Amino acid sequence: MRPTSGSDAAGPARSRGEPTGRRTGRRRIALALAGIVTIALGLGIRAGVDAGWAGPAGDVLYATLMYLAIAFVLPRTGRWQVAAVALSVCWAIELFQTTGIPAQLAQVFPPVRLLLGTTFVPLDLLSYAIGVGLAVVADAVVVRAVTGAAFPRRGSA
């Protein structure tokens, strides 16, 4: 049996008798709500803002949403592991744009543009890193505020 430390969210939750499934369920609810807010912000910026910062802000929110989606699917995975996967997916999608395939797909089905984009922009790679980084920090802050401990233990800092 592995000893628990104060940075293990399962430790305080276990001492309160809260089942792991309930913690995971609560985490998923929080992640889903954060995802809905992120989508609303992203669509609002895309539809209503005609400023130079709107594009990078949308990219930051896109990466944040990617982090939230992966954390939702894998709620017990460590923050840094989720961040690595989210950033890799964002960068892969951005690099995929160099093929021209996303632009062709967007001509056939315009909503694809929201998911895959159409044009490679190197600055987007930085925006994605910022978005994932902000998501990691927000995740850690929210979890500590709610549980008083780091969550989840495996692979997290």
PLY file of the C-alpha trace (Angstrom):
ply
format ascii 1.0
element vertex 157
property float x
property float y
property float z
element edge 156
property int vertex1
property int vertex2
end_header
0.00 0.00 0.00
1.32 3.40 -1.00
1.31 6.09 1.71
-0.61 9.26 0.94
0.63 12.78 1.39
-1.07 16.10 1.93
-0.86 16.75 -1.82
-3.04 13.72 -2.59
-6.68 14.72 -3.06
-7.70 11.14 -2.43
-6.30 11.41 1.10
-8.60 14.18 2.39
-11.54 12.79 0.42
-11.00 9.33 1.85
-10.87 10.71 5.34
-14.31 12.22 4.76
-15.53 8.91 3.41
-16.20 10.32 -0.07
-16.04 7.61 -2.76
-13.63 8.03 -5.66
-16.52 7.85 -8.15
-18.22 10.84 -6.54
-15.02 12.91 -6.76
-14.63 11.93 -10.42
-18.26 12.82 -11.09
-17.89 16.21 -9.47
-14.71 16.84 -11.42
-16.46 15.98 -14.66
-19.32 18.32 -13.86
-16.88 21.15 -13.15
-14.94 20.40 -16.34
-18.15 20.31 -18.41
-19.32 23.64 -16.99
-15.92 25.18 -17.65
-16.10 23.79 -21.19
-19.50 25.37 -21.80
-18.22 28.74 -20.58
-15.11 28.38 -22.75
-17.18 27.57 -25.84
-19.49 30.53 -25.18
-16.52 32.87 -24.76
-14.85 31.56 -27.91
-17.95 31.85 -30.06
-18.68 35.28 -28.62
-15.22 36.52 -29.46
-15.41 35.00 -32.94
-18.81 36.52 -33.67
-18.63 39.84 -31.89
-15.05 41.09 -31.73
-13.22 42.63 -34.65
-9.92 43.41 -32.95
-6.38 42.18 -33.45
-6.41 40.25 -30.18
-9.54 38.25 -31.07
-7.70 35.60 -33.11
-5.05 34.79 -30.50
-7.67 34.92 -27.73
-9.76 32.40 -29.64
-6.73 30.15 -30.02
-6.02 30.36 -26.29
-9.63 29.37 -25.58
-9.44 26.55 -28.15
-6.45 25.07 -26.34
-8.16 25.55 -22.99
-11.17 23.66 -24.31
-8.91 20.89 -25.58
-7.43 20.55 -22.08
-10.91 20.49 -20.53
-12.16 17.85 -22.99
-9.20 15.54 -22.38
-9.44 16.01 -18.61
-13.18 15.22 -18.86
-12.50 11.97 -20.70
-9.58 11.07 -18.39
-10.49 12.71 -15.05
-7.96 10.81 -12.93
-5.03 11.60 -15.22
-2.43 14.05 -13.95
-2.59 17.67 -15.03
0.76 17.61 -16.81
-0.16 14.48 -18.73
-3.45 16.07 -19.81
-1.55 19.24 -20.74
0.96 17.30 -22.86
-1.80 15.51 -24.76
-3.85 18.69 -25.22
-0.89 20.67 -26.51
0.15 17.82 -28.81
-3.35 17.61 -30.29
-3.55 21.39 -30.79
-0.14 21.50 -32.46
-0.98 18.48 -34.64
-4.18 20.15 -35.82
-2.30 23.38 -36.56
0.36 21.50 -38.51
-2.38 19.55 -40.33
-3.50 22.90 -41.76
-0.30 23.01 -43.84
-1.73 20.17 -45.95
-4.72 22.23 -47.14
-7.10 19.41 -46.23
-8.87 21.34 -43.42
-9.52 24.23 -45.83
-11.02 21.82 -48.37
-13.19 20.19 -45.71
-14.38 23.63 -44.53
-15.55 24.41 -48.08
-17.73 21.30 -48.02
-18.90 21.66 -44.40
-18.20 25.16 -42.95
-18.43 24.20 -39.23
-15.22 22.17 -39.73
-13.48 25.56 -39.75
-14.26 25.95 -36.04
-12.70 22.61 -35.17
-9.74 22.34 -37.55
-9.14 25.89 -38.75
-7.97 26.44 -42.31
-4.68 28.34 -42.38
-1.39 27.56 -40.65
-0.21 30.46 -38.50
3.00 29.85 -36.51
1.89 32.26 -33.76
-1.05 29.93 -33.06
1.42 27.39 -31.66
2.36 29.88 -28.94
-1.30 30.73 -28.27
-2.04 27.04 -27.74
0.81 26.72 -25.26
-0.52 29.73 -23.35
-4.06 28.31 -23.35
-2.97 24.91 -22.07
-0.72 26.56 -19.47
-3.58 28.72 -18.21
-5.82 25.66 -18.06
-3.28 23.77 -15.94
-2.97 26.70 -13.52
-6.74 27.17 -13.32
-7.25 23.45 -12.76
-4.75 23.42 -9.90
-6.20 26.56 -8.29
-9.81 25.36 -8.50
-9.02 21.90 -7.18
-7.02 23.28 -4.26
-9.78 25.76 -3.44
-12.45 23.07 -3.50
-10.61 20.14 -1.93
-7.67 21.69 -0.15
-5.36 19.26 -1.97
-3.79 18.61 -5.34
-5.80 16.44 -7.74
-5.22 13.96 -9.23
-2.11 12.37 -7.77
-0.78 10.39 -10.73
1.48 12.51 -12.94
0.48 15.83 -11.45
2.85 18.41 -10.06
0 1
1 2
2 3
3 4
4 5
5 6
6 7
7 8
8 9
9 10
10 11
11 12
12 13
13 14
14 15
15 16
16 17
17 18
18 19
19 20
20 21
21 22
22 23
23 24
24 25
25 26
26 27
27 28
28 29
29 30
30 31
31 32
32 33
33 34
34 35
35 36
36 37
37 38
38 39
39 40
40 41
41 42
42 43
43 44
44 45
45 46
46 47
47 48
48 49
49 50
50 51
51 52
52 53
53 54
54 55
55 56
56 57
57 58
58 59
59 60
60 61
61 62
62 63
63 64
64 65
65 66
66 67
67 68
68 69
69 70
70 71
71 72
72 73
73 74
74 75
75 76
76 77
77 78
78 79
79 80
80 81
81 82
82 83
83 84
84 85
85 86
86 87
87 88
88 89
89 90
90 91
91 92
92 93
93 94
94 95
95 96
96 97
97 98
98 99
99 100
100 101
101 102
102 103
103 104
104 105
105 106
106 107
107 108
108 109
109 110
110 111
111 112
112 113
113 114
114 115
115 116
116 117
117 118
118 119
119 120
120 121
121 122
122 123
123 124
124 125
125 126
126 127
127 128
128 129
129 130
130 131
131 132
132 133
133 134
134 135
135 136
136 137
137 138
138 139
139 140
140 141
141 142
142 143
143 144
144 145
145 146
146 147
147 148
148 149
149 150
150 151
151 152
152 153
153 154
154 155
155 156
